[in-house]
Amino acid sequence: MDIYNLVSFLGLFVLVAFAWALSRQRRNVNFRCIAFGVGLQLVLGLLVFHAPGSRDLFKWLNDAVLQLLSAAQKGQQFLFGTLADQKAMEGAFGKDNGFVLAIQALPMIIFFSALMGLLYYLRIMPLVIRGFAWVFTRLMRISGAESLCAASNIFVGIESATTVRPFLAGMTRSELCTILTAGMATVASSTLAVYVGFLGKHIDGIAGHLISASIMSAPAAIVMAKILYPEDGQPVTLGRSVRVQIERDSGWIESIVNGAMAGVKLVVGVCALLIAFLGLIALIDLALGGVGGWFGAELSLAKVLGYAFRPFAAAIGVPWADSQLAGEMLGLRSVGTEIPAYLQLKGAMDANAFSHPRSPMVIAYALCGFAHVASLAIFVGGIAALVPERRRDLAAVGPRALLAATLACLMTGAVAGTFFVK
């Protein structure tokens, strides 16, 4: 253990204190929830990085995911031919021009969505989700409905809200904030596969690490949501478990078809968001560049956000020499989604831009979440479609949920930094 491990450990409490300072009702903060949530994260981090056999388990997980990715690419190669083969494209157009996101990476989402649909039909995922939800409910003393939704968000995205649809109308604002936060602090397994494809050559066992990051971010999301928007009502399902509420497909073929169609919608949505937000970021960069030119300085949104997020990057254990670059990635995720941020991380690792080997690991954990403006709009709009009468409440708690999700992801990065040893 070195000084950076200690910095990361202390950074956990800095983040908690920061959230408490911005809390809506400091006197109502549930300290049991905070203590058990942080403790649960630390236990998970200890198991991930130091449990006997953890390296072997991560190697197995990584190999399994890579095999799944290889299987997913068969369909892509059939449809797109050489365009889906990155090595062939690099040979034809050069190393820097061989990767095409829309053809080589995003179609994996369709495969993994279909796989998740099948696992739901086989009742495997509902069983796993209920296990996580039981732990959250018993240890953190929150409602069964928000526990179930937080647990399902470890594996799926906006569709997790459907697991608690019967309870949404009667939820308190604090519960709604927790559901939004959990959705944005974690990532769906379908998109997680894309990040594994980006970083698989650079970080050993990256699949296992990103799976762990999504799991650890669930209790972190609950902690941050309950600090920023403490419970001041009486949840209907407080302290009791609830069952997963999903409409089961009529057969395994239908489950695969429905999963694949959901994946198509997700891919189209991701493409639309990337086109819109990256274009808007470029427009902002033009404006900032013009302003910076008046003062002889080079300004961009990435640099501005990098300065804003740099203290947080340093607080979670990223060495100061790498903290500006880390801050830019965290800032890019907040406005441009996590995919460009992970691509920037990949590029930085390709260029050996980091001064310390811990930096990429901490950043990879901290980026593993949907904590960005576009995701907030998706989750608020998606849940409001299920319960239109709660649209105003969802919009009201949305900004705090986005802040809570961002801090939760940073907490997960701090836990990784606490236990990382090269």
Number of C-alpha atoms within 10 A of each C-alpha: 10 9 10 21 22 16 19 27 22 17 25 24 16 16 20 20 13 13 23 19 13 14 20 16 16 15 9 14 20 17 13 13 22 20 13 17 24 23 13 19 22 21 13 19 24 17 15 22 18 14 12 10 12 15 16 11 15 21 17 15 18 21 15 14 19 17 12 16 19 12 13 18 20 12 15 21 15 10 12 12 11 13 17 25 18 17 15 15 18 14 11 11 12 12 13 9 12 19 20 14 14 14 18 20 22 23 23 28 25 22 26 24 27 25 20 23 26 23 16 21 22 16 12 12 18 20 14 13 21 21 13 19 25 19 17 28 23 15 15 23 17 24 23 25 31 32 36 30 29 31 28 30 30 27 22 20 22 22 17 25 28 19 20 21 17 14 18 21 14 14 20 17 20 23 26 25 34 32 30 33 38 38 34 34 38 34 29 27 21 24 26 22 23 21 21 25 17 19 22 16 13 13 15 15 22 25 26 22 24 24 24 21 30 27 23 30 34 33 30 30 32 30 32 33 32 30 29 27 28 23 20 12 11 10 20 14 18 15 19 15 21 20 15 21 16 16 10 14 17 9 11 16 14 16 23 23 17 17 21 21 16 17 24 19 13 20 19 13 13 18 14 11 16 18 12 13 16 16 13 14 17 13 13 14 18 15 15 17 17 16 15 14 12 9 9 10 12 14 18 20 21 20 19 15 19 23 18 16 21 23 15 22 31 22 26 33 29 32 20 17 13 18 25 23 26 32 26 24 30 32 26 26 23 23 21 25 25 25 22 15 24 24 16 18 23 20 15 14 17 13 9 11 13 19 12 14 15 19 22 23 19 25 30 25 27 31 32 31 31 27 31 23 18 18 23 22 12 14 22 22 17 16 23 18 12 16 17 13 11 20 15 12 16 23 17 14 22 21 16 23 32 26 21 31 34 25 28 33 31 30 31 36 31 35 31 34 28 28 21 22 14 7
